[in-house]
């Protein structure tokens, strides 16, 4: 595909974003990245050693309760009984005022002025209580105004309590105003105000709650650099962040070791969080060790513990162990609820264990626990991801039959299912049904539609949906812009993707790491490596610290731009250690080398991955299988397959497509259809590549009847044949001197709305020339407009020049 030559990047922001209270380390002055990802942490003992050490210190442990579990007022309405009479009167005035019309400089000063009187006994206590009460009543702006008033008037009377800082940070965080909380904390520091561990912890927790995990970790590192020691609660919050980020297990245990070295003992919440951290990497053995150790330490597992362990076993595809945990949970007096089962069903469904997920739903019913909308929606999504659409629809119909009302998440899952299968009429019908069920599309609905049309290369539909979204009153947010950038780039519309990026800046939306990575991925698809380097340089200048995905896109840009030397030079930096190596980068090297058909380099990257003890994922293994298949290295391909089976990897559709490709080019070409049947038997849904590969296998060997049969089967499966499908038939007919049949296929594809490309007509004129039929070739081109009314004069001229060149 011809790429857009000029893309206006990098698109620098008019002004740098506001300074963050958690600055990243200074970027390297080198044009190439010298580090990626998180701050390195020294190696730590294995988990068994860690647990042994924890056990040895248990005798002197002081149990610390976390959060509000022992708060007697938890869940009760706010009570102002601790305020003085003056404080209660001030709170009443503020609570019943119209904060939208309150002059925060004049009226607020008048309302709070009694606190400045010399006879007021405890002004700081009243101020703290008032701020808390306003936060409890969701009057965030008013609480912040009171806080600022205190800062302004603190010179005369001691109104300021250090406890007010974490309180206002927490209030802002709960209101979703994390950036405001961060700016406030930085401003306080600049004013010389001491920031204690509680304020830091509140902001770290706010970052975590809003999904800004890297900011949370950076702030955690900064507070320690400032000499502020974390508490147990701080460590627990950061451990939870590590789990959500999917940090390597070595980093998680290193944090526990650092925690222990400061004399901070883990509590039940710590263990629960550590078990949850095991889920991402399917670390069921580590989770079991933690579960046993916490009981040895005297902690009694609670419902959270059991649910976390169930998630780990579900993710690790160990249903028998999961059921034992459920049995132990019930034996210890914890009756599972719909939340318990939904958590377990979600883990099983996401792991592809749909039969076990259905069994769990049956257990729910037998135990008198009624499946709810989350149960059904989780099952529906699981079947959709597995390509089992019939089962997904059955789940939806059962859900409606038992009177369970679908929510917007249910409809979003249905939209995604139909959209990913190319069933756009059904998808839009679901969209229309949302209103009939008294639901309203949310931002996820619109983003899902944008993503579906983008993945299918339907750029006009992407633009139409975006207009409809704005007409419906939805203001594009950062996720929407990121989705649009990805959608247009997948459509090949790089100029439109960059136009979206410009619009995002003009709308005042500051790009985040996901935005930059979406732009880099768009550039990588086009092989625009020079622009990719400029965007990375912009990020390293302080706009947004790149991560391993950013540099991974740079490697893809080099590969797609055929800049093999640059790609290899970057690879050497990764191998030598001058670039901080992450598993993502090594796996990307396997992918880009495989895509570039570099066998030796692909094998080197794969061996380096294994040498460093990094487990390959299904994508990496598929890349190895793909290059071995293309090279007809059947024995090597089966080595990869055997490894996948031994390590319990579930082959994906890409796995099977690579095998189909390998056999389609071999003497055993019929094996490609056998693999297609295996895919169908496993309940997976073949894609266009699957069918096109089998069609090629039969066409290549002159088995047109079988090829036509697969073509019909492809259409019956609701897949729309693409230009590759038709070109395979056209090239085969032309090679067999069946030009009438080849031209009939061209006529049919145009009628079906599939636009011919250069290869379509090249194959016809080339075979005319090879068969010494120059006159017929010229005649075909001169009459091409009768066949293809949309063919350009430039295309006709190109074909005539091609004929002349071949003839000469």
Helices and strands as residue ranges (DSSP letters): H 47-56, G 58-60, H 85-95, H 107-112, G 113-116, H 123-136, H 140-153, H 163-174, H 178-190, H 197-209, H 213-225, H 232-245, H 249-261, H 268-280, H 284-296, H 303-315, H 319-331, H 338-350, H 354-366, H 373-385, H 389-401, H 408-420, H 424-436, H 443-455, H 459-471, H 478-490, H 494-506, H 513-525, H 529-538, I 539-543, H 548-560, H 564-576, H 583-595, H 599-611, H 618-630, H 634-646, H 653-664, H 671-681, H 688-700, H 704-716, H 723-735, H 739-751, H 758-770, H 774-782, H 784-787, H 793-807
